[in-house]
Amino acid sequence: MTVTEVKGFGRQKGHTEIYRGSEYTVDFLPKVKIEIVVNEEDSQKVAEAIV
């Protein structure tokens, strides 16, 4: 299993923040990418456990 911190956007489309009185658009959001190698017969159980 590999867990990686990544940045990106999907349906969320980022957000706006105010820093020192100025407004900034943050396009990329912090996310986590999980990669797991399992036998095909176990893949559905593993996916359900994660979600």
C-alpha positions in Angstrom: 0.0 0.0 0.0 1.2 3.5 -0.9 -0.3 6.7 0.5 0.7 9.9 -1.2 -0.2 13.5 -0.5 -1.2 15.2 -3.7 -2.8 18.5 -4.8 -5.6 18.8 -7.4 -9.2 19.7 -8.0 -12.2 17.9 -9.3 -15.8 18.9 -8.7 -14.7 21.2 -5.8 -13.1 23.8 -8.2 -10.9 25.3 -5.4 -11.8 28.2 -3.1 -11.0 31.8 -2.2 -8.9 32.8 0.8 -7.9 36.2 2.2 -4.3 36.7 3.2 -3.0 40.0 4.6 -6.1 41.8 3.2 -5.8 40.5 -0.3 -8.1 37.9 -1.8 -6.5 34.8 -3.5 -8.0 32.0 -5.4 -6.6 28.6 -4.4 -7.0 26.3 -7.4 -5.5 23.2 -6.0 -6.8 21.4 -3.0 -4.9 19.0 -0.8 -5.9 15.4 -1.4 -4.6 11.9 -0.6 -3.9 9.2 -3.2 -4.1 5.6 -2.1 -2.6 2.8 -4.2 -3.0 -0.8 -3.1 -2.0 -4.1 -4.9 -4.4 -6.9 -4.1 -5.7 -10.1 -5.7 -8.5 -9.6 -8.1 -10.9 -11.6 -6.0 -10.3 -9.3 -3.0 -10.4 -6.0 -4.9 -14.2 -5.3 -4.4 -13.9 -5.9 -0.6 -10.9 -3.6 -0.4 -12.6 -0.8 -2.4 -15.7 -1.0 -0.2 -13.5 -0.9 3.0 -11.8 2.3 1.8 -15.0 4.1 0.6 
